[in-house]
Amino acid sequence: MQRPWQIYSADPAPPDFIEAVKQLHPEAGAITAQLLWQRGYRDSLRQVPPFLDWRYYESASPLEFPEMSAALGRLQQALDQQEKVVIWGDFDTDGVTATAVLWEGLKPLLGTQLVDFYIPNRHHDSHGLSPHGLQQLQQKGVALIITCDTGSTNGPEIVLARQLGMDVIVTDHHTLDPTPLGAVALINPRQLPWDHPLRHLSGVGVAYKFLEAVYDRWPEKTQGYPLENLLDLVAIGLIADWVELRGECRYLAQRGLDQLGKRQTLRPGIAALLGHVSKHRAWQREISFTVAPRLNAVSRVEGDVRPLITLLTTQDRHEARQLAERIATLNTERQRRQKEVTRMAHAKAAQLDLSASRVILLTDDNWPLSLLGLVANDIVKTYGRPALLLQTNPETGMAVGSARSDGSVDLYEAFHSQRHLLEGLGGHPYAVGFRLKMAHIPLLAAALNQFLAQQEGTASATPKPLVIDLEVTLGQLNGQLLKELEVLAPFDSTHHPYPRLLVRNVELTQLRDNNSHGGRRYVSMVLHDRQHQHTFPAKWWDHQIGDCPQGACDLVIELEQWQSSLSAVIKELRPSETNVIQEASFQPLMDYRDRPPAASVKGLRVETCPTSRQSWRQWIQRAKREQQPLILAYAPPPEQDALKVWREFLTLCQQATQQGKPLEREGLQKRLGIEATTLNYALQVLETLGVKVLSTPEEFWCQWPPQLSSSPPTGLALERFTAAIAEENFRRRYFAAAPLQALQETY
């Protein structure tokens, strides 16, 4: 089924807004302003300046991490007692760059006290601390471990480390364990409020902020090394880790990309990975398509990533070239293996009936786990819907998998709603790793399909529309347009994607089949506009000449510069005579979630954080009905405590019974701050305690027994109620922090 194309309907940016944007950047123009306007950046005084230029952004203090002072205090003890210190990192690009940042950044302070770094071997270990790794470090006389991009759920291992005589400072960005961790200090942005500018940092970003605090604490010992030298590595890790590039993440990425653009200070390892360095190099694309894949290939093929730290930190160009050549070889092997798994996955997908399924779920006993996320991405691109790939083990009855989103759904939210079926879960809205019993795979597939169908309001498998930013002519594709688009860089895959352009009625000429160095096929061509006699070069990746229709076509493209040559990268194309393009009407959302009191503009004010997509849709429907913008004027809500909610519910029910009065459902839900489903779970708990509940759709009465008595079903009912409270907290957090564009796409 083809996904529909949608282009934003006419909602032109006001002239004064366009002029304000032009004043902020020398290469900004009307197209730059229009894209900002369409993407919800409409405050030219507050929102736009720091978005376009990091110099307008006020960086947050690293001391806003609650336990940063404790971490610095423990580091002072290590200095005073001349203790041995080790960095414990992770094997993906974010973890590797974070390790390199700490390894290089702590050297001026610790010198020979910083004795080593430890990164798990992907083939033998999972993410995080391990008993055998800790024992190795104890044998070296290590007293302090500083983690990066890992450690937040390693409570048992941290206890073991303390038993072995080692303290642990955790710097990480992954999900927090609800139980106390036992670390000397935990530096994790998930400790911060959802509206905090540091909240969305990746592992390398957290490592850098930790170093900021270190350098502020010991300026006399670190003044000989400019901390800004590390920002190139920070940018690589941020861009490679799928984080939303806004707030502090965008600020650090912008500064790091500027650092990468200074060819005279380019690291030998980065230069060796890329080969010839051009002054026209598009750094974000290079990170996404060259640097990150090569860095990740090492763990996927060999497991041991220690050579990568040397590559990223060495000043020896000969050593860098040797390491880069080895890494290029490993990346070629990774591509070969990935291609084989991709071929098998597509063959399996072709056998599925996709007409009634919202997700694609594929399993195999022999698939390498390290490649499943990459292959899932390819399946998503082909079929335009979420993909789940699992490595199954009939001997243990377990399956381990990776899932990727098509951008239309929050995968982590979907999986979180089915956590009772899972043995393990980690990730973020667009990429999830999970583990479950093989017997639960059909249940998970059915539950995810139902969950997604309910979100969409239909059980059909209609793919998410391809939203187009602007329509242009072939003659408008030039260097000036590229400059206007690049003003908006850096881009990310979800919150702020690269602009998609529509070109109508062009012919595909001079077709040629090609293969990239990695074996990926593509068609090169020249686009021809017969009416105006314009031409422009283009590529269509993962296709061949036989896929190209004859006659006039409509194309959705992205504009790309390689070396000094411009070309169009085709995302989708269709014959013009049969193509239908819908309008994507833009309903403005004004985002004041970070400053509700300042929301003085006119419109419908949303002052309470939505707790479900249904309640959010009700606001949208009202905005459409009344033709008013929605003003997001709610602060991040506090977390609900299930025990406190239950006690208040119990008290209110007892009081109403004593007074002989019914309880009105809607009023009770509002007072407790819970949804109708959660209230029903609370009533089920009452019934297991022997309370008789007489209910109507609007209200209910309780008849109490002489004494409450728990029964075996009580525990299960309480678990359901507690899980429902946790689910509401999860949804509130989503609506408190969801990117404006993600909320706009719900229209």
BELQUIBEL-V704949 format. One line per field, one symbol per residue. phi: phi as a letter, one per 20 degrees, with the letter a starting at -180 (. if undefined). psi: psi as a letter, one per 40 degrees, with the letter a starting at -180 (. if undefined). burial: b if it has 9 or more other C-alpha atoms within 8 Angstrom, else e. A space follows every 50 residues. Layout:
BEGIN
phi = ???
psi = ???
burial = ???
END
This chain:
BEGIN
phi = .fefeccgffbfffgffgfffffebfdfbffgffffffenedefedefgf febffeeefffffffgdfffffffffffffdleecceddceeffffffff fffffeggeelffeeacccgeffdcefnfcgffffffffenfdcddebma ofddgfffffgffencecdddacegeffegenfgbddbfffegfeffegd fegfffgffffgfffffcffedffcffffeffffffffffemffecmfff gffffffffffeffdffgfffffemfeefefeffffffdcffgfffffff ddnedggfffgfdfdefffffffffffffffffgffffffffgfffffff eeeefcdecdcccafdffgfdffffggfffffdmbgccdcedcgfemdcc bccceenecefffffffdffedeabbpbgdbcdbbbfgfeffffffffff fffffembefdffffeedebdceffefbfffggfffgefedcecfbfffd ddcdlcdeclfbfccffeneeadeacecdffdldcafbccfmccgfeefe nfcdcdccecdclddebedfebbbgffdeddeedfedfddecfebgfefd feqeeeddfgdafffffffffffffelcfedfcdegffffegffffffgf ffffffffemdedegffffffemceffffffffffgffeneeddccfdbb cddefgbfcfcgffffffffffffffffgfffffffcgggfffffff
psi = hhiihhihihgihiddddddddddhdeiadddddddddeegegedddddd ddhdeehhiiheeehdedddddddddddddefihiihhaieidddddddd dddddeddddbedgdiihhihdddiaiaiidddddddddefhdhhhihfi eeffdddddddddefhihhhhieihihdihdeidihgheeeiidehdede iadddddddddddddddgddeedehhdededddddddddeeeihgibddd ddddddddddegddehhddddddebhhieehgddddddeddddddddddd dddheddddddeeiehddddddddddddddddddddddddddddddddde eihedehdihhiiidehhdeedddddddddddefiihhhihigddeeiih iiiiieeeigddddddefdeeieihiaadehhiihiiddedddddddddd dddddeeieifhihihhhdihiideegadddddddedeiiiiecdgihhh ihhifiihifihhihideehiihiihhhhddefiihiiihifiideehii ahihihiihihhbehiihhhdiiihddehhhihghhhhhhhfdegddege iiahhgehhieidddddddddddddefiihhgfiihiihhhddddddddd ddddddddefiihhdddddddefiiddddddddddddeeehhhhiiddii ihhiidhihiidedddddddddddddddddddddedehidddddee.
burial = eebbbbbbeeeebeeebbebbbebbeebbebbbbbbbbbbbbebeebbbb bbbbeebeeeebeebebbebbbebeeebbeeebbbbbbbbbbbbbbbbbb bbbbbbbbebeebbeebbbbbbeeeebbbeeebbbebbeeebbbbbbbbb bbebbebbbbbbeeebbbbbbbbbeebeeebebbbbbbbbebebbeebbb bbbbbbbbbbbbbbbeebeeebeeeebeebbbbbbbbbbbbebbbeebbb bbbbbbbebbbeeeebbbbbbbbbeeeeeebebbebbbebbbbbbbbbbb bbbbbeebbebbbbeebebbbebbbebbebbbbbbeebeebbeebbebbe eeeeeebbbbbbeeeebebebbbebbbbbbbeebbbbbbbbbbeeebbbb bbbbbbeebbbbbbbeebbebbbebbbebbbbbbbbbbebbeebbebbbb bbbbbeeebbbebbeebbbbbbebeebeeebbbbbebbebbbbebbeebb bbbbbbbbeebebebeeeebbbbbbbbbbeeeebbbbbbbbebbbeeeee ebbbbbbbbbbbeeebbbbbbebbbbeeeeeeebebeebbbbbebbeebe eeebebeebbbbeebbbebbeebeeeeebbbbbbbbeeebebeebbebbe eebeebbeeeebbbbeebbeebebbbebbebbbbbbbbbbbbbeeeeebb bbebeeebeeeeebeebbebbbebbbbbbbbbbebbeeebbbbbeee
END
